């Protein structure tokens, strides 16, 4: 029972697998919860608790591959009760930019909507349909009235994903900015957390 389980957000699945394979962390296993939970963050803590209880005793350690993700500290309360740790940050954007990098972006323009590779790929499903904009297009102005810019935090160079991110900015009527982040901060955070579990 040497394996470490990462219970992660589905929005990070590809990135975590890529980092795992790059570092040859063969002892690391990843199970993901649906990314749609971000539209109902109050459900994340209970979903995490259920997944932890399903896997207790099957792994040497369990790490939570989430940030706070809009739970307002409720996720941290569950993690503390379960005696576990999570990746740092308030949201996954910090996992790709680092805390200082995200702070700089936010201070430059608080009215920014962020996309990662995953969110750009699944913008239609998670944002347009997830927020009901396909059925009630008038809600777009209500939801996004205070946004000025869309920043695409790109993990990979992928022309199709870049195109989808630009289309999302056009759909929302926002200024488009692309920043290539790679996986360096996610890899570093994961490496540190795995090291503390040994």
KEKEKOL-419995 format. One line per 3 residues: their letters; for each residue z, x, y of N, C-alpha, C. Coordinates in nm, 3 decimals. Atoms other than C-alpha are relative to their C-alpha. Example, Ala and Ser with C-alpha at 12.3 -4.5 7.8 and 13.67 -1.06 7.14 Angstrom:
BEGIN
as = 0.000/0.089/-0.119/0.780/1.230/-0.450/0.000/0.090/0.120 ~ -0.006/-0.082/-0.119/0.714/1.367/-0.106/0.073/-0.077/0.109
END
This chain:
BEGIN
xxx = 0.000/0.084/-0.119/0.000/0.000/0.000/0.000/0.088/0.125 ~ 0.011/-0.090/-0.114/-0.117/0.258/0.254/-0.083/-0.058/0.114 ~ 0.091/0.055/-0.101/-0.355/0.033/0.446/0.076/-0.061/0.117
xxx = -0.050/0.063/-0.122/-0.291/-0.078/0.803/-0.096/-0.113/0.035 ~ 0.081/0.115/-0.037/-0.413/-0.423/0.901/0.000/-0.017/0.151 ~ 0.012/0.039/-0.140/-0.543/-0.500/1.249/-0.042/-0.146/0.002
xxx = 0.034/0.140/-0.020/-0.533/-0.871/1.327/-0.053/-0.011/0.141 ~ 0.066/-0.016/-0.129/-0.781/-0.894/1.609/-0.073/-0.126/0.045 ~ 0.085/0.102/-0.058/-0.970/-1.122/1.840/-0.142/0.020/-0.050
xxx = 0.138/-0.009/0.046/-1.316/-1.201/1.708/-0.094/0.063/0.101 ~ 0.083/-0.061/-0.104/-1.457/-1.082/2.041/0.000/0.152/-0.009 ~ -0.009/-0.146/0.015/-1.353/-0.728/1.943/-0.047/0.048/-0.137
xxx = 0.029/-0.036/0.139/-1.471/-0.735/1.581/-0.100/0.115/-0.012 ~ 0.102/-0.105/0.013/-1.789/-0.527/1.619/0.048/0.132/0.058 ~ -0.048/-0.122/-0.066/-1.622/-0.281/1.853/0.105/0.071/-0.086
xxx = -0.103/-0.060/0.086/-1.323/-0.227/1.623/-0.061/0.062/-0.125 ~ 0.065/-0.056/0.118/-1.545/-0.178/1.319/-0.075/0.128/0.035 ~ 0.073/-0.119/-0.043/-1.760/0.069/1.513/0.095/0.119/0.020
xxx = -0.099/-0.106/-0.023/-1.453/0.270/1.621/0.061/0.046/-0.132 ~ -0.055/-0.033/0.132/-1.306/0.254/1.270/-0.095/0.091/-0.077 ~ 0.098/-0.078/0.076/-1.626/0.386/1.111/-0.024/0.136/0.063
xxx = 0.022/-0.126/-0.070/-1.677/0.655/1.376/0.110/0.101/-0.033 ~ -0.115/-0.087/0.025/-1.329/0.793/1.309/0.036/0.012/-0.148 ~ -0.024/-0.002/0.145/-1.345/0.737/0.932/0.144/-0.039/-0.033
xxx = -0.133/0.053/0.028/-1.021/0.540/0.937/-0.011/-0.095/-0.119 ~ 0.021/0.081/0.120/-1.065/0.422/0.580/0.122/-0.084/-0.037 ~ -0.123/0.074/0.030/-0.703/0.304/0.563/0.017/-0.123/0.090
xxx = -0.011/0.110/-0.095/-0.767/0.052/0.843/-0.082/-0.119/-0.047 ~ 0.071/0.124/0.031/-0.857/-0.308/0.761/0.010/-0.093/0.120 ~ 0.008/0.086/-0.118/-0.958/-0.566/1.019/-0.023/-0.144/-0.043
xxx = 0.020/0.144/0.018/-0.917/-0.944/1.010/-0.002/-0.061/0.140 ~ 0.016/0.055/-0.135/-1.030/-1.148/1.308/0.023/-0.151/0.005 ~ -0.013/0.142/-0.031/-0.937/-1.482/1.455/-0.119/-0.041/0.087
xxx = 0.118/0.044/-0.076/-1.206/-1.696/1.624/0.011/0.035/0.149 ~ 0.003/-0.035/-0.144/-1.308/-1.575/1.971/0.017/-0.125/0.087 ~ -0.012/0.125/-0.076/-1.312/-1.942/2.080/0.144/-0.028/0.043
xxx = -0.140/0.020/-0.040/-0.932/-1.926/2.099/0.023/0.037/0.147 ~ -0.017/-0.038/-0.142/-0.980/-1.769/2.444/-0.016/-0.120/0.093 ~ 0.010/0.120/-0.081/-1.074/-2.113/2.573/0.125/-0.087/-0.009
xxx = -0.128/0.069/0.016/-0.734/-2.237/2.450/0.108/0.103/-0.033 ~ -0.089/-0.113/0.031/-0.506/-1.933/2.481/0.139/-0.040/-0.047 ~ -0.131/0.044/0.047/-0.193/-2.139/2.416/0.007/-0.007/-0.152
xxx = 0.003/0.005/0.146/-0.306/-2.153/2.052/0.004/0.139/-0.065 ~ 0.006/-0.135/0.056/-0.329/-1.775/2.010/0.132/0.042/-0.066 ~ -0.124/-0.047/0.063/0.043/-1.704/1.945/0.026/-0.059/-0.139
xxx = -0.023/0.062/0.131/0.074/-1.956/1.659/-0.102/0.047/-0.103 ~ 0.103/-0.048/0.091/-0.255/-1.841/1.509/0.032/0.142/-0.048 ~ -0.041/-0.137/0.036/-0.129/-1.481/1.516/0.116/-0.006/-0.099
xxx = -0.117/0.009/0.089/0.203/-1.579/1.357/-0.042/-0.042/-0.141 ~ 0.048/0.047/0.130/0.024/-1.765/1.077/-0.071/0.112/-0.075 ~ 0.075/-0.109/0.064/-0.209/-1.470/1.008/0.094/0.113/-0.042
xxx = -0.099/-0.102/0.036/0.086/-1.227/1.009/0.073/-0.042/-0.127 ~ -0.074/0.049/0.117/0.277/-1.443/0.761/-0.085/0.000/-0.126 ~ 0.091/-0.004/0.114/-0.029/-1.464/0.535/-0.013/0.141/-0.058
xxx = 0.027/-0.138/0.042/-0.046/-1.084/0.519/0.124/0.087/-0.015 ~ -0.123/-0.076/0.016/0.319/-0.975/0.514/0.013/0.052/-0.142 ~ -0.021/-0.059/0.131/0.388/-0.739/0.228/-0.126/0.052/-0.066
xxx = 0.127/-0.046/0.058/0.019/-0.666/0.164/-0.045/0.133/0.061 ~ 0.042/-0.119/-0.073/-0.008/-0.377/0.412/0.122/0.082/0.040 ~ -0.109/-0.087/-0.045/0.199/-0.079/0.516/0.047/-0.041/0.139
xxx = -0.030/0.045/-0.135/0.182/-0.196/0.878/-0.105/-0.098/0.046 ~ 0.093/0.094/-0.064/0.021/-0.467/1.088/0.001/0.028/0.149 ~ 0.018/-0.020/-0.144/-0.115/-0.409/1.439/-0.077/-0.121/0.053
xxx = 0.067/0.114/-0.061/-0.220/-0.691/1.670/-0.107/0.051/0.097 ~ 0.113/-0.045/-0.080/-0.565/-0.628/1.817/-0.035/-0.099/0.109 ~ 0.015/0.090/-0.114/-0.517/-0.849/2.121/0.069/0.064/0.120
xxx = -0.079/-0.020/-0.120/-0.411/-0.805/2.479/0.078/-0.130/0.020 ~ -0.071/0.126/-0.023/-0.207/-1.085/2.641/-0.098/-0.118/-0.006 ~ 0.110/0.096/0.015/-0.535/-1.279/2.667/0.031/-0.139/0.054
xxx = -0.025/0.128/-0.065/-0.407/-1.552/2.897/0.113/-0.081/-0.059 ~ -0.110/0.076/0.062/-0.102/-1.649/2.689/0.125/-0.001/0.087 ~ -0.114/0.000/-0.091/0.135/-1.577/2.977/0.127/0.055/-0.062
xxx = -0.117/-0.062/0.064/0.365/-1.362/2.763/0.040/-0.064/-0.131 ~ -0.037/0.068/0.125/0.384/-1.608/2.472/-0.040/0.081/-0.122 ~ 0.041/-0.085/0.112/0.190/-1.372/2.246/0.098/0.114/-0.018
xxx = -0.096/-0.110/0.010/0.427/-1.087/2.327/0.131/-0.046/-0.061 ~ -0.124/0.052/0.059/0.723/-1.307/2.236/-0.014/-0.009/-0.152 ~ 0.023/0.009/0.145/0.572/-1.373/1.891/-0.003/0.139/-0.061
xxx = 0.011/-0.137/0.052/0.488/-1.006/1.844/0.138/0.065/-0.008 ~ -0.136/-0.056/0.003/0.844/-0.908/1.933/0.082/-0.061/-0.113 ~ -0.074/0.068/0.108/0.991/-1.168/1.696/-0.043/0.053/-0.137
xxx = 0.053/-0.047/0.129/0.767/-1.037/1.417/0.018/0.151/-0.018 ~ -0.023/-0.144/0.009/0.859/-0.673/1.492/-0.128/0.082/-0.005 ~ 0.130/-0.065/0.003/0.499/-0.571/1.559/-0.035/0.060/0.136
xxx = 0.052/-0.052/-0.126/0.292/-0.401/1.830/-0.141/-0.054/0.020 ~ 0.136/0.041/-0.032/-0.030/-0.493/2.007/-0.068/0.107/0.083 ~ 0.073/-0.090/-0.088/-0.302/-0.310/2.193/0.043/-0.027/0.145
xxx = -0.048/0.018/-0.138/-0.218/-0.256/2.562/-0.095/-0.081/0.086 ~ 0.083/0.065/-0.100/-0.343/-0.453/2.858/0.020/-0.150/0.008 ~ -0.010/0.143/-0.022/-0.361/-0.802/3.000/-0.114/-0.075/-0.067
xxx = 0.118/0.064/0.058/-0.706/-0.873/2.852/-0.092/0.108/-0.054 ~ 0.086/-0.098/0.066/-0.986/-0.708/2.658/-0.081/0.084/0.098 ~ 0.076/-0.080/-0.097/-1.161/-0.592/2.975/0.069/0.134/0.025
xxx = -0.075/-0.125/-0.018/-0.885/-0.335/3.021/-0.018/0.094/-0.119 ~ 0.022/-0.085/0.117/-0.952/-0.212/2.667/-0.128/0.082/0.015 ~ 0.127/-0.071/-0.017/-1.300/-0.108/2.780/-0.006/0.082/0.129
xxx = 0.004/-0.072/-0.127/-1.229/0.010/3.136/0.121/0.091/0.019 ~ -0.128/-0.063/-0.027/-0.874/0.141/3.105/0.071/-0.077/0.111 ~ -0.079/0.076/-0.098/-0.594/0.000/3.320/-0.040/0.035/0.143
xxx = 0.033/-0.043/-0.136/-0.677/0.209/3.628/-0.141/-0.044/0.039 ~ 0.138/0.040/-0.029/-1.049/0.135/3.600/-0.011/-0.148/0.030 ~ 0.007/0.144/-0.026/-0.995/-0.238/3.579/0.067/-0.035/0.132
xxx = -0.069/0.026/-0.127/-0.748/-0.234/3.867/-0.092/0.028/0.118 ~ 0.093/-0.037/-0.106/-1.008/-0.061/4.083/-0.109/-0.106/0.016 ~ 0.102/0.104/-0.005/-1.274/-0.318/3.991/0.055/-0.129/0.060
xxx = -0.060/0.125/-0.046/-1.040/-0.610/4.055/0.032/0.006/0.149 ~ -0.034/-0.012/-0.142/-0.924/-0.478/4.391/-0.126/0.001/0.087 ~ 0.125/-0.003/-0.076/-1.285/-0.421/4.499/-0.057/-0.140/0.020
xxx = 0.047/0.139/-0.011/-1.373/-0.787/4.429/0.078/-0.088/-0.096 ~ -0.080/0.087/0.087/-1.107/-1.027/4.297/-0.081/-0.114/-0.061 ~ 0.082/0.110/0.050/-1.374/-1.295/4.255/-0.110/0.049/-0.093
xxx = 0.095/-0.056/0.095/-1.538/-1.123/3.959/0.015/-0.067/-0.136 ~ 0.006/0.051/0.137/-1.641/-1.277/3.627/-0.049/0.114/-0.087 ~ 0.032/-0.115/0.083/-1.651/-1.018/3.348/-0.062/-0.043/-0.133
xxx = 0.057/0.017/0.133/-1.865/-0.997/3.038/0.009/0.132/-0.075 ~ 0.014/-0.114/0.091/-1.844/-0.759/2.742/-0.128/-0.023/-0.080 ~ 0.118/0.021/0.085/-2.126/-0.710/2.491/0.012/-0.132/-0.077
xxx = -0.021/0.121/0.080/-1.978/-0.986/2.275/-0.018/-0.125/0.086 ~ 0.007/0.119/-0.084/-1.940/-1.232/2.562/-0.141/-0.022/0.054 ~ 0.139/0.015/-0.044/-2.292/-1.160/2.687/-0.085/-0.060/-0.111
xxx = 0.077/0.051/0.114/-2.435/-1.221/2.339/0.025/-0.148/-0.024 ~ -0.041/0.136/0.035/-2.245/-1.547/2.300/0.034/-0.085/0.122 ~ -0.029/0.071/-0.125/-2.242/-1.670/2.660/-0.027/-0.150/-0.013
xxx = 0.033/0.143/0.014/-2.413/-1.998/2.571/0.107/-0.075/-0.078 ~ -0.098/0.067/0.087/-2.165/-2.081/2.295/0.140/-0.002/0.061 ~ -0.139/-0.012/-0.045/-1.844/-1.957/2.454/0.023/-0.051/0.142
xxx = -0.019/0.040/-0.140/-1.900/-2.031/2.822/-0.069/-0.134/0.028 ~ 0.071/0.123/-0.035/-2.171/-2.294/2.863/0.048/-0.117/-0.085 ~ -0.047/0.109/0.087/-2.080/-2.505/2.560/0.152/-0.005/-0.005
xxx = -0.146/-0.005/0.010/-1.718/-2.388/2.541/0.070/-0.067/0.117 ~ -0.059/0.063/-0.120/-1.649/-2.507/2.896/-0.063/-0.135/0.032 ~ 0.060/0.131/-0.019/-1.863/-2.818/2.860/-0.108/-0.006/0.107
xxx = 0.100/-0.002/-0.106/-2.124/-2.707/3.113/-0.134/-0.056/-0.046 ~ 0.123/0.060/0.052/-2.404/-2.825/2.884/0.002/-0.152/0.015 ~ -0.014/0.145/-0.012/-2.267/-3.181/2.904/0.032/-0.044/0.142
xxx = -0.041/0.033/-0.137/-2.124/-3.171/3.256/-0.034/0.116/0.093 ~ 0.043/-0.116/-0.079/-2.329/-2.921/3.458/0.065/0.007/0.137 ~ -0.065/-0.001/-0.132/-2.152/-3.025/3.779/0.130/0.079/-0.001
xxx = -0.124/-0.078/0.009/-1.842/-2.845/3.649/-0.021/0.147/0.034 ~ 0.027/-0.141/-0.028/-2.013/-2.511/3.703/0.050/0.038/0.139 ~ -0.044/-0.029/-0.137/-1.948/-2.527/4.078/0.152/-0.004/0.011
xxx = -0.147/0.010/-0.003/-1.587/-2.630/4.016/0.063/0.124/-0.061 ~ -0.058/-0.115/0.069/-1.514/-2.351/3.768/-0.026/0.131/0.072 ~ 0.042/-0.131/-0.049/-1.699/-2.074/3.947/-0.013/0.009/0.152
xxx = 0.015/0.003/-0.146/-1.670/-2.163/4.315/0.056/0.124/0.070 ~ -0.062/-0.116/-0.065/-1.448/-1.861/4.393/-0.051/0.134/-0.053 ~ 0.057/-0.124/0.053/-1.651/-1.607/4.197/-0.117/0.046/0.087
xxx = 0.106/-0.059/-0.080/-1.885/-1.372/4.380/-0.091/0.093/-0.081 ~ 0.070/-0.106/0.072/-1.990/-1.116/4.121/0.022/-0.015/-0.149 ~ -0.016/-0.012/0.145/-2.053/-1.083/3.748/-0.015/0.147/-0.035
xxx = 0.003/-0.140/0.043/-1.968/-0.741/3.607/-0.012/0.003/-0.152 ~ 0.024/-0.016/0.143/-2.113/-0.663/3.267/0.052/0.136/-0.042 ~ -0.059/-0.122/0.055/-1.895/-0.405/3.088/-0.070/0.028/-0.132
xxx = 0.086/-0.022/0.116/-2.150/-0.268/2.843/0.056/0.108/-0.091 ~ -0.046/-0.099/0.097/-2.029/-0.096/2.528/-0.117/0.080/-0.057 ~ 0.117/-0.065/0.058/-2.379/-0.013/2.401/-0.119/-0.016/0.092
xxx = 0.128/0.020/-0.068/-2.727/0.033/2.543/-0.086/-0.091/-0.087 ~ 0.075/0.099/0.078/-2.899/-0.280/2.417/-0.075/-0.087/0.099 ~ 0.080/0.071/-0.099/-3.186/-0.427/2.617/0.016/-0.151/-0.009
xxx = -0.014/0.145/0.016/-3.144/-0.775/2.469/0.133/-0.049/0.057 ~ -0.131/0.039/-0.053/-2.773/-0.788/2.554/0.001/0.014/0.152 ~ 0.012/-0.017/-0.145/-2.846/-0.651/2.902/-0.071/-0.121/0.062
xxx = 0.075/0.115/-0.050/-3.100/-0.930/2.950/0.086/-0.126/0.002 ~ -0.085/0.118/0.007/-2.852/-1.194/2.837/0.109/0.003/0.108 ~ -0.102/-0.012/-0.105/-2.587/-1.061/3.076/-0.059/-0.033/0.136
xxx = 0.067/0.029/-0.128/-2.833/-1.073/3.366/-0.031/-0.149/0.010 ~ 0.027/0.144/0.000/-2.934/-1.428/3.267/0.128/-0.080/0.028 ~ -0.128/0.067/-0.026/-2.566/-1.527/3.268/0.034/0.006/0.148
xxx = -0.026/-0.014/-0.143/-2.527/-1.391/3.622/-0.092/-0.093/0.079 ~ 0.094/0.089/-0.068/-2.838/-1.580/3.731/0.041/-0.146/-0.016 ~ -0.043/0.138/0.026/-2.712/-1.900/3.568/0.118/-0.038/0.089
xxx = -0.120/0.026/-0.080/-2.382/-1.870/3.755/-0.023/0.023/0.149 ~ 0.029/-0.027/-0.140/-2.549/-1.762/4.079/0.084/0.112/0.057 ~ -0.088/-0.110/-0.042/-2.349/-1.438/4.095/-0.076/0.131/0.009
xxx = 0.054/-0.136/-0.008/-2.432/-1.084/4.200/0.025/0.069/-0.134 ~ -0.008/-0.063/0.132/-2.498/-0.879/3.886/0.024/0.151/0.013 ~ -0.030/-0.143/0.005/-2.344/-0.537/3.820/0.022/0.039/-0.146
xxx = -0.016/-0.050/0.136/-2.370/-0.342/3.495/0.075/0.132/0.004 ~ -0.077/-0.124/0.011/-2.111/-0.076/3.408/0.008/0.038/-0.147 ~ -0.006/-0.045/0.139/-2.143/0.124/3.089/0.137/0.060/-0.028
xxx = -0.137/-0.045/0.030/-1.796/0.168/2.940/0.010/0.076/-0.132 ~ -0.017/-0.056/0.134/-1.858/0.270/2.578/0.128/-0.054/-0.062 ~ -0.121/0.041/0.074/-1.559/0.248/2.343/0.118/0.093/0.023
xxx = -0.098/-0.108/-0.009/-1.354/0.542/2.469/0.143/-0.050/0.020 ~ -0.137/0.047/-0.024/-1.054/0.346/2.599/0.053/-0.081/-0.118 ~ -0.040/0.074/0.120/-1.046/0.111/2.300/0.034/0.098/-0.112
xxx = -0.024/-0.100/0.104/-1.071/0.409/2.066/0.132/0.073/0.024 ~ -0.124/-0.071/-0.034/-0.791/0.590/2.248/0.123/-0.086/-0.025 ~ -0.114/0.090/0.019/-0.560/0.287/2.249/0.027/-0.023/-0.148
xxx = -0.016/0.023/0.143/-0.623/0.221/1.882/0.056/0.124/-0.069 ~ -0.048/-0.126/0.058/-0.568/0.585/1.794/0.148/0.021/0.024 ~ -0.142/-0.016/-0.035/-0.234/0.594/1.977/0.084/-0.097/-0.081
xxx = -0.080/0.100/0.073/-0.113/0.271/1.815/0.005/0.031/-0.149 ~ -0.001/-0.036/0.142/-0.219/0.379/1.467/0.093/0.117/-0.023 ~ -0.088/-0.117/0.011/-0.039/0.710/1.524/0.146/-0.038/0.002
xxx = -0.141/0.040/-0.008/0.286/0.531/1.615/0.044/-0.075/-0.125 ~ -0.034/0.076/0.119/0.269/0.327/1.295/0.024/0.090/-0.122 ~ -0.012/-0.089/0.116/0.261/0.631/1.066/0.141/0.047/-0.020
END
